[in-house]
Amino acid sequence: MDLPGLISRHVALTPSGREFRGRCPFLEERTPSFCVHGCRARGDAVDFLRRMLGLSFAEAVRELAREVGLPVSESEASAADSGPRLRDVTRLAQEHFQTLLWSK
């Protein structure tokens, strides 16, 4: 499955050179600024499904795996879900300690 194919299920895309353009599904806008492979939003197919459908990391992985016929066990999905949570906690800790470092 290609990324434009996945995104076009949720966003009307039109070809624009080597990219596809559409209105950003995460912002209310009137003119297309969303570019597949070039938008300010960053991420991959898993990130897109998480934001678009409100899925957890594991749910998005399971959905994509199901679409291409790959089995994903519950233990694999649970292990996959801990990575993003750990990154979120680490990011929050980093922000906290940076605030402490730079405050008077």
N, C-alpha and C positions, 0 to 999 in steps of 0.2 A: 504494500500500500504506500502511495506517495503522499507527502504532506499536503500539497494542493488538493488532492482528492479528498483527504480527510476534512480539511478546513472548508472546502466548498459545500459540504453537507450542512454547514452552519452559517456560512457567509457567501454571498453572491460574489464570485471572483471573475475578473476579466483579465485576459493576457495583456501584459505590458512589457514588451521586450522579453527578457529572460525571466521575468517575475510575473506574479499574479497580484492584482490589486483589488481592494474592496473596502467597504466602510468597516472601521475597527469595531469588532463585536463587544469590546470592553469599554468603549467610550461612546457618548452620544455625539455623532458628527454627521454632517451633511455631505461632505466631500470625501472621497476615498483617500485614506492615508495609510491603511493597513496593507502592507506588502508581505507576501509570503517570501521569506528569506531576507527581508529588509526592513521590517517594522521596528519601531522602538521597543516593543515588547519582545522579550527574548524567551527562547525555550524550544522545546521539541514537541513531538506529537503527544507525549504524555502530559507535558505542561499545558498544552492547548486544551486537551480534554478535561484536565483538572479544573482549569479556569472556566471553560465554556459550560461544562455540565455540573460543576461543583463536586467532582469526584475526589476521593483520596488518591494518593499515589498508587496504592495497590489496586484500587478499583479501575483506574485508568489503564494500568498495565494489563489487568485481566481482560478488559474490554478490547484492547488492541490485540492481545494474544488470541482471544476468541475469534476475532475477525479474520485472522490469518491462519487459524486452525492449530495453534500451539497450546498444549495443555499447561496450566499453571496451578500448582498445588496450593492449598491454603497456607502451608508453612512457608513456601516461597513468597507468597503474597504478603504474609505478615512480616517476614524479614525485609521485604522491599519497602514496606510502609515505615519502618523505623529510620531509614536514612534521611528522608525529608524532615522528620520531626527533630532529629539530631542536628541537622543543619539549621533549622529554625531556632533551636535553643542556643546553639553556638553563636548565631548571629545576634540574638538578643543579649547574650553575655558580652560579646564584643562591644556592642553599642553602650552597654552599661559601664564597662570598664573604660571605654574611651571618654565617656562623660566624666567619670571620676578623675581620670588622668588630666583632662583639660580644664576642670573646674577649679576655682580658687578656694 
